[in-house]
Amino acid sequence: MEHFNAASEEDLEQALLSCLRSHRWAGRVADHRPYPDLDSLLAAADEAAYDLGWSDLTEALAAEPLPTLPPDSYSAAHTALNAAHAAYEARFGHVFVICLDGLSPSETLDRLLAAIRSRLTNDPEEERAVVAEELRRLASGRLVSALRGAGNCANNNSAPAPGR
């Protein structure tokens, strides 16, 4: 926490933006320093994420990578996932996001395909709420990873960095 609290504004902004690409979110989290502990930081990050409007979420979605399958997945799975992503983007106009933290590689494919198929039935307003929650969960997990010295907090179980 000392390093986080003492980081320059520029360094902190870059670190926070690698966790969630929303300038409003990063600014709000940075503005409330110093944080006494990780729980306080995570609570502030959650609060900042809950306050994001759709334009802020759209900004974050534009930089969010697509969830990927484990490298040893069979080619039909990649084809199915690509088709599901295309259908999702056609329906909602943005990339599909999901936090898969804590899943084993063997669970990833089933969970990912089931989630995208299920969420395709959501109406746009309902999906916006789900997207906001998934982005909040991704940001929180990435922030924890960054503070634990995991390096680039854009790296997690569910999405490689950079790009989509």
Disulfide bonds with the S-S distance in Angstrom:
Cys19-Cys153 2.15
